[in-house]
Amino acid sequence: MRRGNLAVKYLLSSTMFSTVLPAMNSVEEVLENCRVSGDGPITEDEERFLAIYREESERAFQELLGGNDYWITPWKG
Protein backbone atom coordinates (compact mmCIF):
# COMPACT_ATOMS: atom_id res chain seq x y z
CA MET A 1 0.00 0.00 0.00
CA ARG A 2 1.31 3.44 -0.86
CA ARG A 3 1.80 6.04 1.87
CA GLY A 4 -0.90 8.28 0.41
CA ASN A 5 -3.42 5.46 0.48
CA LEU A 6 -2.48 4.59 4.03
CA ALA A 7 -2.86 8.26 5.01
CA VAL A 8 -6.41 8.29 3.59
CA LYS A 9 -7.25 5.07 5.41
CA TYR A 10 -5.73 6.35 8.68
CA LEU A 11 -7.54 9.69 8.56
CA LEU A 12 -10.88 8.08 7.76
CA SER A 13 -10.47 5.65 10.66
CA SER A 14 -10.03 8.57 13.05
CA THR A 15 -12.95 10.05 14.96
CA MET A 16 -11.51 13.53 14.33
CA PHE A 17 -12.22 13.47 10.57
CA SER A 18 -15.37 12.73 8.63
CA THR A 19 -13.97 13.29 5.15
CA VAL A 20 -10.66 13.47 3.32
CA LEU A 21 -10.03 15.27 0.04
CA PRO A 22 -6.97 13.65 -1.52
CA ALA A 23 -5.63 14.84 -4.84
CA MET A 24 -6.68 12.57 -7.68
CA ASN A 25 -5.32 12.94 -11.19
CA SER A 26 -6.77 9.90 -12.91
CA VAL A 27 -9.70 7.53 -12.81
CA GLU A 28 -7.36 4.88 -11.40
CA GLU A 29 -6.49 7.13 -8.44
CA VAL A 30 -10.18 7.80 -7.76
CA LEU A 31 -10.91 4.06 -7.74
CA GLU A 32 -7.88 3.36 -5.56
CA ASN A 33 -8.92 5.99 -3.00
CA CYS A 34 -12.45 4.59 -2.96
CA ARG A 35 -11.08 1.10 -2.34
CA VAL A 36 -8.83 2.29 0.47
CA SER A 37 -11.64 4.22 2.16
CA GLY A 38 -13.61 1.01 2.59
CA ASP A 39 -10.64 -1.21 3.36
CA GLY A 40 -11.52 -1.78 7.00
CA PRO A 41 -9.60 -0.76 10.12
CA ILE A 42 -5.86 -0.11 10.20
CA THR A 43 -3.99 -3.40 10.56
CA GLU A 44 -1.16 -3.97 13.05
CA ASP A 45 1.39 -3.92 10.22
CA GLU A 46 0.01 -0.63 8.92
CA GLU A 47 0.06 0.83 12.44
CA ARG A 48 3.71 -0.19 12.87
CA PHE A 49 4.57 1.38 9.51
CA LEU A 50 2.79 4.59 10.49
CA ALA A 51 4.64 4.71 13.82
CA ILE A 52 8.02 4.30 12.11
CA TYR A 53 7.10 6.83 9.42
CA ARG A 54 5.88 9.31 12.06
CA GLU A 55 9.12 8.98 14.07
CA GLU A 56 11.30 9.40 10.99
CA SER A 57 9.25 12.36 9.79
CA GLU A 58 9.50 14.10 13.15
CA ARG A 59 13.26 13.52 13.25
CA ALA A 60 13.74 14.83 9.71
CA PHE A 61 11.48 17.83 10.41
CA GLN A 62 13.52 18.74 13.50
CA GLU A 63 16.73 18.53 11.46
CA LEU A 64 15.24 20.88 8.88
CA LEU A 65 14.02 23.33 11.52
CA GLY A 66 17.07 23.29 13.73
CA GLY A 67 16.28 25.18 16.91
CA ASN A 68 14.18 27.84 15.21
CA ASP A 69 10.65 26.45 15.28
CA TYR A 70 8.82 29.31 17.00
CA TRP A 71 6.34 29.59 14.10
CA ILE A 72 5.23 25.94 14.27
CA THR A 73 5.02 25.49 18.06
CA PRO A 74 1.37 26.63 18.36
CA TRP A 75 0.30 23.84 15.93
CA LYS A 76 2.20 20.96 17.48
CA GLY A 77 -0.16 18.33 18.88
C-alpha positions in Angstrom: 0.0 0.0 0.0 1.3 3.4 -0.9 1.8 6.0 1.9 -0.9 8.3 0.4 -3.4 5.5 0.5 -2.5 4.6 4.0 -2.9 8.3 5.0 -6.4 8.3 3.6 -7.2 5.1 5.4 -5.7 6.4 8.7 -7.5 9.7 8.6 -10.9 8.1 7.8 -10.5 5.6 10.7 -10.0 8.6 13.1 -13.0 10.1 15.0 -11.5 13.5 14.3 -12.2 13.5 10.6 -15.4 12.7 8.6 -14.0 13.3 5.2 -10.7 13.5 3.3 -10.0 15.3 0.0 -7.0 13.6 -1.5 -5.6 14.8 -4.8 -6.7 12.6 -7.7 -5.3 12.9 -11.2 -6.8 9.9 -12.9 -9.7 7.5 -12.8 -7.4 4.9 -11.4 -6.5 7.1 -8.4 -10.2 7.8 -7.8 -10.9 4.1 -7.7 -7.9 3.4 -5.6 -8.9 6.0 -3.0 -12.4 4.6 -3.0 -11.1 1.1 -2.3 -8.8 2.3 0.5 -11.6 4.2 2.2 -13.6 1.0 2.6 -10.6 -1.2 3.4 -11.5 -1.8 7.0 -9.6 -0.8 10.1 -5.9 -0.1 10.2 -4.0 -3.4 10.6 -1.2 -4.0 13.0 1.4 -3.9 10.2 0.0 -0.6 8.9 0.1 0.8 12.4 3.7 -0.2 12.9 4.6 1.4 9.5 2.8 4.6 10.5 4.6 4.7 13.8 8.0 4.3 12.1 7.1 6.8 9.4 5.9 9.3 12.1 9.1 9.0 14.1 11.3 9.4 11.0 9.2 12.4 9.8 9.5 14.1 13.1 13.3 13.5 13.3 13.7 14.8 9.7 11.5 17.8 10.4 13.5 18.7 13.5 16.7 18.5 11.5 15.2 20.9 8.9 14.0 23.3 11.5 17.1 23.3 13.7 16.3 25.2 16.9 14.2 27.8 15.2 10.7 26.4 15.3 8.8 29.3 17.0 6.3 29.6 14.1 5.2 25.9 14.3 5.0 25.5 18.1 1.4 26.6 18.4 0.3 23.8 15.9 2.2 21.0 17.5 -0.2 18.3 18.9 
